[in-house]
């Protein structure tokens, strides 16, 4: 497998995931109260949205790399 083929596969996978999930969600814990032995935390959920165009461009770019990689062999 050449570098183009691996890069093409990675781009196709990223494109499919970006189109399927349309964002990345992660959770952080924030300390609300800290009074000696008493502590309280709060979980905060954050989302980084991925526009569908990112998935489409990645998918098309990956397919193009795979197609040119096959042609070059």
C-alpha positions as CSV (number, residue, x, y, z in Angstrom):
1,X,0.0,0.0,0.0
2,X,1.3,3.4,-1.0
3,X,1.0,6.6,0.8
4,X,-1.7,7.9,-1.5
5,X,-3.8,4.8,-0.8
6,X,-3.5,5.1,3.0
7,X,-4.3,8.8,2.9
8,X,-7.3,8.2,0.6
9,X,-8.7,5.6,3.0
10,X,-8.2,7.8,6.0
11,X,-9.9,10.7,4.2
12,X,-12.9,8.5,3.2
13,X,-13.2,7.3,6.8
14,X,-13.1,10.8,8.2
15,X,-15.7,11.9,5.6
16,X,-18.1,9.2,6.5
17,X,-17.7,9.8,10.2
18,X,-18.1,13.6,9.8
19,X,-21.3,13.0,7.8
20,X,-22.7,10.5,10.2
21,X,-22.1,12.3,13.5
22,X,-22.0,15.9,12.3
23,X,-19.9,17.0,15.4
24,X,-17.6,16.0,18.1
25,X,-18.9,15.9,21.7
26,X,-16.7,15.8,24.8
27,X,-17.3,16.2,28.6
28,X,-15.4,18.2,31.1
29,X,-15.7,18.3,34.9
30,X,-15.8,21.7,36.5
31,X,-15.3,22.2,40.3
32,X,-18.2,24.1,41.7
33,X,-17.6,24.0,45.4
34,X,-14.3,23.3,47.2
35,X,-14.6,23.8,51.0
36,X,-11.9,21.7,52.5
37,X,-13.1,18.0,52.5
38,X,-16.3,19.0,50.8
39,X,-16.1,19.1,47.0
40,X,-18.8,19.3,44.3
41,X,-18.2,19.0,40.6
42,X,-20.4,19.5,37.6
43,X,-20.1,17.8,34.3
44,X,-20.3,20.1,31.2
45,X,-21.0,18.7,27.8
46,X,-19.4,20.6,24.9
47,X,-20.0,20.0,21.2
48,X,-17.8,21.0,18.3
49,X,-20.1,21.1,15.2
50,X,-18.8,19.8,11.9
51,X,-20.6,21.2,8.9
52,X,-21.6,18.6,6.3
53,X,-19.3,20.3,3.7
54,X,-16.3,19.1,5.7
55,X,-17.4,15.5,5.4
56,X,-18.2,15.9,1.7
57,X,-14.9,17.5,0.8
58,X,-13.0,14.8,2.8
59,X,-15.0,12.0,1.2
60,X,-14.5,13.4,-2.3
61,X,-10.8,14.0,-1.7
62,X,-10.3,10.5,-0.4
63,X,-12.1,9.0,-3.4
64,X,-10.0,11.1,-5.7
65,X,-6.7,10.0,-4.0
66,X,-7.8,6.3,-4.2
67,X,-8.7,6.7,-7.9
68,X,-5.4,8.3,-8.8
69,X,-3.5,5.8,-6.7
70,X,-5.0,2.9,-8.6
71,X,-4.2,4.6,-11.9
72,X,-0.6,5.3,-11.0
73,X,0.1,1.6,-10.3
